[in-house]
Structures are given as C-alpha cells and as structure tokens.
Amino acid sequence: MKILVTGANGQLGTEMRNLLEKECPGNALYTDIDTLDLTDVKAVEHYVLKNDITHIVNCAAYTAVDKAEEDKAQCAAINVDAVKNLAIAADAVGAKIIHISTDYVFDGTAHRPYKESDKVNPISQYGTTKRTGETSLIALAPDSIIIRTGWLYSPYGKNFVKTMLRLGTEKKQLKVVSDQIGTPTYAKDLAIAIYKILCSHQWVEGIYHFSDEGACSWYDFTKAIHRIAGITTCDVQPIPTEDYPTAASRPAYAILDKSRIKATYGVSIPHWEESLVECIDRIKMEE
Ligand SMILES: NC(=O)c1ccc[n+]([C@@H]2O[C@H](COP(=O)([O-])OP(=O)(O)OC[C@H]3O[C@@H](n4cnc5c(N)ncnc54)[C@H](OP(=O)(O)O)[C@@H]3O)[C@@H](O)[C@H]2O)c1
C-alpha cells in the first residue's frame, strides 16, 4: 500500500501524517500546495504514476467559508477541479480515493441527525463547491469513499478552539452564536477513522458521515473550551445568528448520523468533550 495524503499541512492532513508515520512509516507520501498543486492535472497525474500510489486521502480543500463567497473561482478550483484531477490520476493507476466533505452540503432545516441519503441543499459557496466535488468524484471514480464531517479542530492551523482560547484570555466579554447546532470533531479522531478504513480488508464505496459524539452550539462549545482551559476571566454571552452577520450562511442544524460508518467499519467514536480535553492539553503542552 502506498498512500498519498494531500493537504498534509492542514489540520486533518497533519493528524493523518502523525498517525501514518507512527503506525506504518514509509508507506505514505505527504503533499501540500507547495509540493503538489492539485489544480495542476498533469502534475497530479505524474506524481501519482511516478510514486505507484495505491490510495489517496484527500485532505486538501478551500476551507475559508466566508471568503469563499467572494473568492468563488479559487474555491471551485480546489473543491471541485482538484478533486476531478485526483479522480483522473487515480483512474490511470487504479488507486482508490478517500475524500473529505462537509456537513455544509445540508441546509440545516432537519430535526434529526442527517443520514447520508438525506437531501442535500447547500446554502453557501463553500457548501456548493464541496457538493459539486462529491458528485464529480462519484461520476469519475465511483468506487471512492467520501466522508462528510463538521466543525473540525486540532492543535494545528486556525480553528475555533484556538481562536476561543486566545479571545478568552484577551477579552473580558465575548458574544457567541447559540442557535447553530453541530458537533465539534477532533481532527485526530477523524484521522483514526480514516486509518481504520485504510487498514480494513473491505472497501465499501460511497458516502459516510463522521463527527465526534454529542451535539452543542458554538456558545456551548466556547463555554467548554474555557472551562477545560481554566479561563475564568471572560464572560461568554449567547447571541442569535442574526446578531453575528457573516458573508456565508451556515446551517442552523448540522448533526450527522454516524450509523453507517460505525456499522461498516466498526469505528468507535469519542464524545466531543472528551476529545476536547485531549486537544487542549496538547495545545497547552506546545505553548
Ligand atoms: N475545518 C472544518 O471545520 C471542516 C468542517 C467540515 C469539513 N471539513 C473538510 O475537512 C477537510 C480537511 O479540512 P481542514 O480543516 O484540515 O483543512 P485545512 O486545515 O484548511 O487544510 C487544507 C489544506 O489544503 C491545502 N490546499 C489548498 N489548496 C491546495 C491546492 N491547490 N493543492 C494542494 N493543497 C491545497 C491548504 O494549503 P493552504 O493553507 O496553503 O491553502 C491546506 O494545507 C476538508 O475537505 C474540509 O473541506 C473541514
């Protein structure tokens, strides 16, 4: 098995690298935009062929949800065209793809956790391009696995946990949206699930949902971050979405039903608060 991890400097990509270097050193190659620009189809084909890649884990994406509303072409280039390029390259060598998508393919009007078969209806440019990435991949490489996730955080890059840790020490008061519900997902937990699929003797194509267990609002998430980190000097107040206008709309409800990935691959999933404790410990150790 020769695995290519793309977007390897991002949150999930870095957790994939940590895990693969520990569990199966020498079996994976790691690229990011500086080493392999996925929007360059010839470069992608050449890389995959030259390195005898058997599996691609695509962690690369355009993830700036608000910026995407303006930066439409660049967002589509990475979330759609790059995915097509990977599919073309994979087809040329018979490699399999695990691609990561998002809960933002849904409009958030559901009243129970979203199943893979539920109707999609993205309400942002980011969600729209991620959905087109899914359909393009299914058309070009139907044996691919697509994992939709949400609210990713890690000790790496920019994310909500790191922002709230910083703001919690800088500010006396914070107002945080309390009417958008989802599940914070520790990128390391997703990396472990992907590793389990790679090591499994069965490859069952199609879409899967993965997040950590439980559900909360951004406000609840912030309170937990501060409690776990021991931040007591910041008063966090709940506000409705309408009081925090952003360029992109976000689903009010983004909880994913994880039955399929559990039943097919036997992944065990921690509760989000349990994983948050571990992540904050790691962030503090690196300070
Ligand atoms: N973050 C979330 O809350 C969230 C929620 C749901 C789903 N997801 C999905 O989960 C996956 C991983 O997200 P993440 O948070 O780990 O993303 P991330 O930290 O933003 O990492 C994405 C990586 O892709 C790289 N990249 C961008 N354009 C590229 C190109 N043309 N060629 C090669 N690499 C390129 C980025 O490089 P630069 O930094 O230099 O641009 C970055 O290192 C993505 O598919 C994302 O859509 C994320």
The ligand as a Tripos MOL2 file, in Angstrom:
@<TRIPOS>MOLECULE
LIG
   48    52     1     0     0
SMALL
NO_CHARGES

@<TRIPOS>ATOM
      1 N1        -12.3270   22.8860    9.0720 N.am      1 LIG1
      2 C1        -13.5750   22.4860    9.2790 C.2       1 LIG1
      3 O1        -14.2550   22.9090   10.2290 O.2       1 LIG1
      4 C2        -14.2120   21.4840    8.3610 C.ar      1 LIG1
      5 C3        -15.5660   21.1610    8.5420 C.ar      1 LIG1
      6 C4        -16.1510   20.2180    7.6910 C.ar      1 LIG1
      7 C5        -15.3990   19.6140    6.6930 C.ar      1 LIG1
      8 N2        -14.0890   19.9780    6.5250 N.ar      1 LIG1
      9 C6        -13.3350   19.3330    5.4380 C.3       1 LIG1
     10 O2        -12.3090   18.5550    6.0230 O.3       1 LIG1
     11 C7        -11.1670   18.5320    5.1730 C.3       1 LIG1
     12 C8         -9.9350   18.9380    5.9590 C.3       1 LIG1
     13 O3        -10.1620   20.2540    6.4820 O.3       1 LIG1
     14 P1         -9.0340   21.0140    7.3070 P.3       1 LIG1
     15 O4         -9.7060   21.8460    8.3230 O.co2     1 LIG1
     16 O5         -7.9630   20.0580    7.7000 O.co2     1 LIG1
     17 O6         -8.4850   21.9640    6.1470 O.3       1 LIG1
     18 P2         -7.2720   22.9980    6.2210 P.3       1 LIG1
     19 O7         -6.6420   22.9850    7.5610 O.co2     1 LIG1
     20 O8         -7.7580   24.2790    5.6280 O.co2     1 LIG1
     21 O9         -6.2270   22.3090    5.2090 O.3       1 LIG1
     22 C9         -6.4500   22.2480    3.8360 C.3       1 LIG1
     23 C10        -5.0810   22.1650    3.1840 C.3       1 LIG1
     24 O10        -5.2660   22.0990    1.7640 O.3       1 LIG1
     25 C11        -4.2430   22.8940    1.1780 C.3       1 LIG1
     26 N3         -4.5400   23.3010   -0.1840 N.ar      1 LIG1
     27 C12        -5.2800   24.3660   -0.5850 C.ar      1 LIG1
     28 N4         -5.2490   24.4620   -1.9210 N.ar      1 LIG1
     29 C13        -4.4970   23.4500   -2.3910 C.ar      1 LIG1
     30 C14        -4.0840   23.0300   -3.6850 C.ar      1 LIG1
     31 N5         -4.4480   23.6880   -4.7970 N.pl3     1 LIG1
     32 N6         -3.2760   21.9450   -3.7890 N.ar      1 LIG1
     33 C15        -2.8800   21.3040   -2.6930 C.ar      1 LIG1
     34 N7         -3.2340   21.6250   -1.4390 N.ar      1 LIG1
     35 C16        -4.0360   22.7020   -1.2820 C.ar      1 LIG1
     36 C17        -4.1810   24.0760    2.1130 C.3       1 LIG1
     37 O11        -2.9970   24.8330    1.8930 O.3       1 LIG1
     38 P3         -3.0290   26.4300    2.2370 P.3       1 LIG1
     39 O12        -3.3150   26.5120    3.7120 O.co2     1 LIG1
     40 O13        -1.6790   26.8830    1.8240 O.co2     1 LIG1
     41 O14        -4.1630   26.9950    1.4080 O.co2     1 LIG1
     42 C18        -4.2100   23.3960    3.4660 C.3       1 LIG1
     43 O15        -2.9300   22.9930    3.9070 O.3       1 LIG1
     44 C19       -11.5230   19.4400    4.0000 C.3       1 LIG1
     45 O16       -12.0070   18.6690    2.9340 O.3       1 LIG1
     46 C20       -12.6430   20.3140    4.5220 C.3       1 LIG1
     47 O17       -13.4940   20.7710    3.4940 O.3       1 LIG1
     48 C21       -13.4710   20.8810    7.3290 C.ar      1 LIG1
@<TRIPOS>BOND
     1     1     2 1
     2     2     3 2
     3     2     4 1
     4     4     5 ar
     5     4    48 ar
     6     5     6 ar
     7     6     7 ar
     8     7     8 ar
     9     8     9 1
    10     8    48 ar
    11     9    10 1
    12     9    46 1
    13    10    11 1
    14    11    12 1
    15    11    44 1
    16    12    13 1
    17    13    14 1
    18    14    15 2
    19    14    16 1
    20    14    17 1
    21    17    18 1
    22    18    19 2
    23    18    20 1
    24    18    21 1
    25    21    22 1
    26    22    23 1
    27    23    24 1
    28    23    42 1
    29    24    25 1
    30    25    26 1
    31    25    36 1
    32    26    27 ar
    33    26    35 ar
    34    27    28 ar
    35    28    29 ar
    36    29    30 ar
    37    29    35 ar
    38    30    31 1
    39    30    32 ar
    40    32    33 ar
    41    33    34 ar
    42    34    35 ar
    43    36    37 1
    44    36    42 1
    45    37    38 1
    46    38    39 2
    47    38    40 1
    48    38    41 1
    49    42    43 1
    50    44    45 1
    51    44    46 1
    52    46    47 1
@<TRIPOS>SUBSTRUCTURE
     1 LIG1         1 GROUP 0 **** ****
